[in-house]
Amino acid sequence: MQALYFCAPFREQLLEFYANSKNIGDAEENLLTCLADLFTQISSQKKKTGVIAPKRFVQRLKKQNELFRSYMHQDAHEFLNFLLNELVDILEKEAQAVKSEPETSSPPEKTANGPKHAQANGVSKEPLVTWVHKNFQGILTNETRCLQCETVTARDETFFDLSLDIEQNSSITSCLKNFSSTETLNAEDKFFCDKCCSLQEAQKRMKIKKPPHILVIHLKRFKYIEQLGRYKKLSYRVVFPLELKLSNTVEDADIEYSLFAVVVHVGSGPNHGHYVSLVKSHNHWLFFDDENVEMIDESAVQTFFGSAQEYSSNTDHGYILFYESIGASNNKS
């Protein structure tokens, strides 16, 4: 929540939504109205210090999703995914209500992170692009090259965040390279090539076709260990830079991003622990731990990279990273 609040373009558009919805008090309550109300309370607060408890938002979240009703430790990445997709659903429904489309039109078909093209009365309809999409949505392209006829099949999919496998003593750059590395499909995993009309050996890789304005990177720190029969937290040291160059894109153009928030998981395992966040605001780094907020030095961000040893007393590890793109081509809309 702190990372989203300090995501300036997202916050500004949410506050604008609240300002434009003059009858928000009379409107049907949902996660979007609760979040907009919460962010407005924080931004319009006259007091210089203090806290605002997000009670209404939390109550609504529990009502909306049973996963968050218990007192058990819940995953911040699952929460982020649920929240962004829920906001998109609400904005799309509102836009459809405004358009008052005929009842015969088909509802848009959904993917995990956004709408696909849908047919309405036989006419191809463009998917609605909300301000959530404009901030967070990127496009991946999954390329499969048949090694027999060299035909490349490309399939696009949208994403709101990238989940990366991690290794000990690595970096975000190397994790991204592994994410886009070429995989050979052979033996039982052969690919059915439409041109050859048969199963063939093929090479497959994932590339970023359209990078998002806000790049959210989720480090897969929780891994299921078959021998143990349970999930284990990987405390691996993964270096995340303050400035990131994204080079594994379709255009092969380097896109620069600047880190502005880190969600940190504190704890030795996946079933218990605590979350804190680091946020950059007005060129200063702040450390948020519930109601406690303190200014930290930029160099202190490195202490959350992870542990170089398998067992360490340090259990504070970077889990979700928020980067904003730098450059004239990414002016706020």
Secondary structure, 3 states (H helix, E strand, C coil): CHHHHCCHHHHHHHHHHHHHCCCCCCCCCCHHHHHHHHHHHHHCCCCCCCCCCCHHHHHHHHHHCHHHCCCCCCCHHHHHHHHHHHHHHHHHHHHHHHHCCCCCCCCCCEECCEECCEEECCEEECCCCCHHHHHHCEEEEEEEEECCCCCEEEEEEEECCEEECCCCCEEHHHHHHHHCCCEEECHHHCEEECCCCEEECEEEEEEEEECCCEEEEEECCEEEECCCCEEEECCECEECCCEEEECCECCCCCEEEEEEEEEEEECCCCCCCEEEEEEEECCEEEEEECCEEEEECHHHHHHHCCECCCCCCCCEEEEEEEEEECCHHHCCC
